Amino acid sequence: MCQESPGATTHRRSHQIAVSDTLTFTTPGRVPFSVEFMPPRDDAAETRLWNAAEAFHDLGASFVSVTYGAGGSSRRRTLRVARQLARKPLTTLVHLTLVDHTRDELRAILRDFADEGLTNLLALRGDPPGDPLGDWVPTDGGLNYASELIDLVRSEPGCEDFDIGVASFPEGHHRARDLEEDTRHTLAKLRAGARYSITQMFFDVDHYLRLRDRLAAADPEHGAKPVIPGLMPITSLRSVRRQMELAGAALPAELERRLLRAAAGDEEANRPAVREVGIELTTTMAERLIAEGVPDLHFMTMNHPRATQEVLHNLGMAPAWGPQWGQDAVR
């Protein structure tokens, strides 16, 4: 693993199975699937997270990812959660951003990950704190691009085992002038040593397919690396609108109209109807993505397993949800 600081005596655990390798394994389902978790903020959220982790372990997730926020407490939560997930055991992908970190701090974080055997890394620039859509300003002594973080990992003695993924953007990153510039930035990360990308959530499969085609056409070697689609089953119109706003994107107009019709002026009262639209849409998208040969389906769960299990059940990849199914029901 990464070189320890002088005097360190921490016993290093062996590195994990590489996420990029899990994409090649035989899977009992039609395609591998994986899930994203967030570090919990309170005891109730902690209980939900571990219940979800147990459920997705039982359902055969190929890997799980843990999001990251800048700052000491968030960093500690990410490391703690990732450590516990890896011991379940689940192949665990840890997110890391550049926000509010100097180069030396990033090296220290990488050592922490390595000491825990957390050798799967999603290298991200991250969003400006306070205003995710604001101007990006690098931290003094820090880095400016995710490709520089990959270079940092690759330059650290003993970090050769890190399997690195990056983010990609089906509709283009909101800071890119156009899709051509977005393609150049994504390829820069892949050429720096990333072995795959996971997309920002999207709701139009054509956007994903065009991204994949753009990358492969621009660079037949690095652009052909796996592009994992990021899916979020919609269970709340308010929540998905906020998620898309933070990403600098918007819901497709027809989808928003369907969700508004389901909400019928009172989303709380008609939440089951909104949810039904979301589950149906994600199932339809997943069916088409499987037919198009995606390497994995990556579900953004918000630490709630039920909606994802319902989609997986619709795809023939999981038991049905509900207490009437006894121990087959997710926890």
C-alpha positions in Angstrom: 0.0 0.0 0.0 1.0 3.7 0.2 4.2 4.4 2.1 3.5 5.0 5.8 4.5 8.1 7.6 7.7 7.7 9.8 7.1 5.8 12.9 3.7 4.4 11.8 3.1 0.8 13.0 -0.4 0.3 11.6 -0.9 -3.3 10.3 -1.9 -3.1 6.6 -4.7 -5.2 5.3 -4.5 -6.8 1.9 -6.0 -4.8 -0.8 -9.6 -5.4 -2.0 -10.8 -7.0 -5.3 -10.6 -4.2 -7.9 -13.9 -2.7 -8.9 -12.8 -2.9 -12.6 -12.3 -6.7 -12.1 -15.8 -7.2 -10.6 -17.2 -6.0 -14.0 -15.7 -9.1 -15.6 -16.9 -11.7 -13.0 -19.8 -14.1 -13.7 -22.9 -12.8 -12.0 -26.1 -14.6 -11.1 -28.2 -11.8 -12.5 -28.4 -10.5 -16.1 -25.7 -7.9 -15.4 -23.7 -6.9 -12.3 -25.2 -4.2 -10.1 -23.7 -1.9 -7.5 -25.0 0.7 -5.1 -24.0 4.1 -3.7 -24.2 4.9 0.0 -23.8 8.2 2.0 -22.1 8.3 5.4 -24.9 8.7 8.0 -25.4 11.9 10.0 -27.3 10.5 13.0 -28.2 7.2 14.7 -31.4 6.6 12.6 -29.5 7.1 9.4 -26.8 4.8 10.7 -29.4 2.0 11.2 -30.8 2.5 7.7 -27.3 2.3 6.2 -26.4 -1.0 7.9 -29.8 -2.5 7.1 -29.3 -1.5 3.4 -25.7 -2.8 3.4 -26.9 -6.2 4.7 -29.7 -6.3 2.1 -27.4 -5.5 -0.8 -24.8 -7.9 0.4 -27.5 -10.6 0.4 -28.7 -9.5 -3.1 -25.2 -9.9 -4.5 -24.0 -6.3 -5.2 -20.8 -6.4 -7.2 -19.5 -3.4 -5.2 -20.7 -0.5 -3.0 -19.4 3.1 -3.1 -19.3 5.6 -0.3 -19.6 9.3 -1.0 -17.2 11.9 0.4 -17.5 15.5 1.6 -14.6 17.7 2.4 -13.8 18.5 6.1 -12.6 16.5 9.0 -15.8 15.0 10.4 -17.1 13.9 6.9 -13.7 12.5 6.1 -13.7 10.4 9.3 -17.3 9.2 8.7 -16.4 8.1 5.1 -13.4 6.2 6.3 -15.3 4.5 9.2 -18.2 3.5 7.0 -16.0 2.2 4.2 -13.9 0.2 6.7 -17.1 -1.5 8.1 -18.5 -2.1 4.7 -15.3 -3.8 3.5 -15.5 -6.1 6.5 -19.0 -7.4 5.7 -17.3 -8.2 3.2 -18.3 -6.0 0.4 -16.0 -4.7 -2.3 -16.0 -1.0 -1.4 -15.2 2.0 -3.5 -14.3 5.2 -1.6 -15.0 8.6 -3.1 -12.3 11.3 -2.7 -12.6 15.0 -3.7 -10.1 17.8 -3.9 -12.3 20.3 -1.9 -10.5 22.0 1.0 -7.5 19.7 0.8 -3.9 20.4 0.2 -1.7 18.0 -1.7 -0.1 16.8 1.6 -3.6 16.3 3.1 -4.6 14.2 0.1 -1.5 12.1 0.5 -2.4 11.5 4.2 -6.0 10.5 3.2 -4.6 8.1 0.7 -2.4 6.6 3.4 -5.4 6.2 5.6 -7.3 4.4 2.8 -4.4 2.2 2.0 -3.8 1.3 5.7 -7.4 0.0 5.7 -7.0 -1.9 2.5 -9.4 0.5 0.7 -7.7 0.4 -2.6 -10.7 1.2 -4.8 -10.9 5.0 -5.3 -13.3 7.2 -7.2 -11.2 10.3 -8.0 -13.4 13.5 -8.1 -12.7 17.2 -8.1 -15.9 17.9 -6.1 -18.1 20.9 -5.9 -17.4 24.3 -4.3 -18.5 24.3 -0.7 -21.6 26.4 0.0 -22.6 26.7 -3.7 -22.1 23.6 -5.8 -22.8 25.6 -8.9 -20.4 28.4 -8.0 -17.0 29.1 -9.5 -14.3 26.5 -8.7 -11.4 27.9 -6.8 -8.6 25.4 -5.9 -7.4 25.2 -2.3 -4.0 26.9 -1.7 -1.5 24.1 -2.0 -4.1 21.8 -3.5 -5.0 20.4 -6.9 -7.3 21.7 -9.6 -8.4 18.6 -11.6 -9.3 15.0 -10.8 -6.7 14.0 -13.4 -4.1 15.6 -11.1 -5.4 13.5 -8.2 -4.9 10.4 -10.3 -1.3 11.5 -11.1 -0.8 12.0 -7.3 -2.0 8.5 -6.5 0.2 7.0 -9.3 3.3 8.9 -8.0 3.0 7.7 -4.5 5.4 4.8 -3.7 3.4 1.6 -3.0 0.1 2.9 -4.4 0.2 0.7 -7.5 -2.7 -1.4 -6.2 -5.2 1.4 -6.3 -7.9 0.8 -8.8 -9.2 4.2 -9.9 -12.5 5.3 -11.3 -13.8 8.7 -12.3 -17.0 10.5 -13.0 -18.5 11.0 -16.4 -21.4 13.2 -17.5 -24.0 12.0 -20.1 -25.2 15.5 -20.8 -21.8 17.1 -20.3 -20.5 18.7 -17.1 -22.3 22.0 -16.4 -18.9 23.8 -16.3 -17.8 22.5 -19.8 -18.4 24.9 -22.7 -19.7 22.1 -24.9 -19.7 18.3 -25.2 -16.4 18.4 -27.0 -14.7 20.0 -24.0 -16.4 17.7 -21.6 -15.1 14.7 -23.7 -11.6 16.0 -23.5 -11.7 16.3 -19.7 -13.1 12.8 -19.3 -10.5 11.4 -21.5 -7.8 13.2 -19.6 -8.8 11.3 -16.5 -9.0 8.0 -18.3 -5.6 8.6 -19.9 -4.1 9.5 -16.5 -4.9 6.0 -15.3 -8.6 5.6 -14.4 -9.9 2.3 -15.5 -13.6 3.1 -15.7 -16.1 5.9 -15.1 -19.4 6.1 -13.3 -21.9 8.6 -14.8 -23.8 11.3 -13.0 -27.5 10.3 -12.8 -29.5 10.7 -16.0 -33.0 10.0 -17.1 -32.6 9.6 -20.9 -30.7 6.5 -22.1 -29.8 8.2 -25.4 -27.6 10.6 -23.4 -25.6 7.7 -22.0 -25.2 6.0 -25.3 -24.0 9.2 -27.0 -21.4 9.7 -24.2 -20.1 6.2 -24.7 -19.9 6.7 -28.4 -18.2 10.1 -28.0 -15.5 8.7 -25.8 -14.8 5.7 -28.0 -14.7 7.7 -31.2 -12.3 10.3 -29.7 -9.9 7.7 -28.2 -10.4 4.0 -29.3 -8.1 2.8 -26.5 -9.0 4.9 -23.3 -12.4 5.9 -24.5 -13.4 2.3 -24.7 -13.0 1.8 -20.9 -16.2 0.8 -19.1 -18.8 3.5 -18.6 -21.1 2.5 -15.7 -24.5 4.2 -15.8 -25.6 5.9 -12.6 -29.3 5.4 -11.9 -31.6 6.8 -9.2 -35.1 5.4 -8.8 -37.2 8.4 -8.2 -39.3 8.3 -5.1 -39.8 12.0 -4.5 -40.2 14.8 -7.0 -38.9 17.4 -4.6 -35.8 15.3 -4.0 -34.9 14.6 -7.6 -35.4 18.2 -8.6 -32.9 19.2 -5.9 -30.5 16.5 -7.0 -30.6 17.6 -10.6 -30.3 21.3 -9.6 -27.1 20.6 -7.6 -25.8 18.7 -10.7 -26.5 21.7 -12.9 -29.0 19.6 -14.9 -32.8 19.4 -15.3 -35.4 16.6 -15.6 -36.5 15.8 -19.1 -39.7 17.8 -19.7 -41.9 14.8 -20.4 -40.7 13.0 -17.2 -41.4 16.1 -15.1 -44.9 16.3 -16.6 -45.5 12.6 -15.7 -44.3 13.1 -12.1 -46.5 16.2 -11.8 -49.5 14.4 -13.0 -48.8 11.6 -10.5 -48.3 14.2 -7.7 -51.7 15.8 -8.5 -50.9 18.9 -6.6 -50.0 17.1 -3.3 -46.8 15.1 -3.6 -46.9 13.9 0.1 -50.4 12.6 -0.3 -49.7 11.0 -3.7 -46.1 9.8 -2.9 -47.0 6.2 -3.9 -48.1 7.4 -7.4 -44.9 9.4 -7.8 -42.8 6.5 -6.7 -44.6 4.2 -9.1 -43.6 6.4 -12.0 -40.0 6.5 -10.8 -39.7 2.7 -10.4 -41.3 2.1 -13.8 -39.0 4.6 -15.5 -35.8 3.1 -13.9 -36.9 -0.4 -14.8 -37.4 0.6 -18.5 -34.1 2.4 -18.6 -32.3 -0.5 -17.1 -33.8 -2.9 -19.6 -32.6 -0.9 -22.4 -29.1 -0.4 -20.8 -28.8 -4.1 -20.4 -29.7 -4.7 -24.0 -27.0 -2.1 -24.9 -24.4 -4.1 -23.1 -23.6 -2.0 -20.0 -20.9 -3.4 -17.7 -22.9 -2.7 -14.5 -26.0 -0.9 -13.2 -25.0 1.6 -10.4 -27.9 2.6 -8.2 -27.9 5.8 -6.1 -29.8 4.6 -3.1 -29.8 7.5 -0.6 -29.2 4.6 1.9 -32.7 3.2 1.2 -32.8 -0.3 -0.3 -36.4 -0.8 -1.2 -36.8 1.1 -4.5 -33.6 -0.4 -5.9 -34.7 -3.9 -4.9 -38.1 -3.3 -6.6 -36.3 -2.4 -9.8 -34.0 -5.4 -9.5 -37.0 -7.6 -9.0 -38.7 -6.2 -12.1 -35.5 -7.1 -14.0 -35.6 -10.7 -12.6 -32.5 -10.0 -10.5 -34.0 -10.0 -6.9 -36.8 -11.4 -4.8 -40.0 -9.4 -4.5 -40.4 -6.8 -1.8 -42.8 -7.3 1.1 -43.3 -9.0 4.4 -45.5 -11.7 2.7 -42.3 -13.0 1.2 -40.8 -13.8 4.6 -37.0 -14.0 4.6 -36.8 -13.1 0.9 -37.9 -9.6 1.7 -35.1 -7.1 2.0 -34.5 -6.0 5.7 
